Amino acid sequence: MKFDTTKPSDEAVLAELGSRVGSVRLARNLTQAELAKEAGVSKRTLERIEAGQSAQLTSFIRVLRSLDLLERLELLLPPAQPGPMDLLRRAGKPPQRASGRESSPQKRWTWADDE
């Protein structure tokens, strides 16, 4: 299964993640009770995750850790990589704060005699 790349709803993302957790659990021949116990979460919490319902992120991480899938989060959110000019400007130091986005649209540039 693949995510709809045209901005899927939160519910669709949760359902897909839950489905994938359930598929991995079944492929490893684990019951919900066994995985929940190993992960240190309640069986009901695991049921909620697999059903695509909201659950605490720490519970989800515990389940992934128990399934030996935690390292795959690197694929989901790889570390930010600065561009070459950023590296030169900051001499390799990471940014300390965000400058924010401009709140007003940029004024279109025109020649002085076009005004």
Secondary structure, 3 states (H helix, E strand, C coil): CCCCCCCCCHHHHHHHHHHHHHHHHHHCCCCHHHHHHHHCCCHHHHHHHHCCCCCCHHHHHHHHHHCCCHHHHHHHCCCCCCCHHHHHHHCCCCCCCCCCCCCCCCCCCCCHHHC
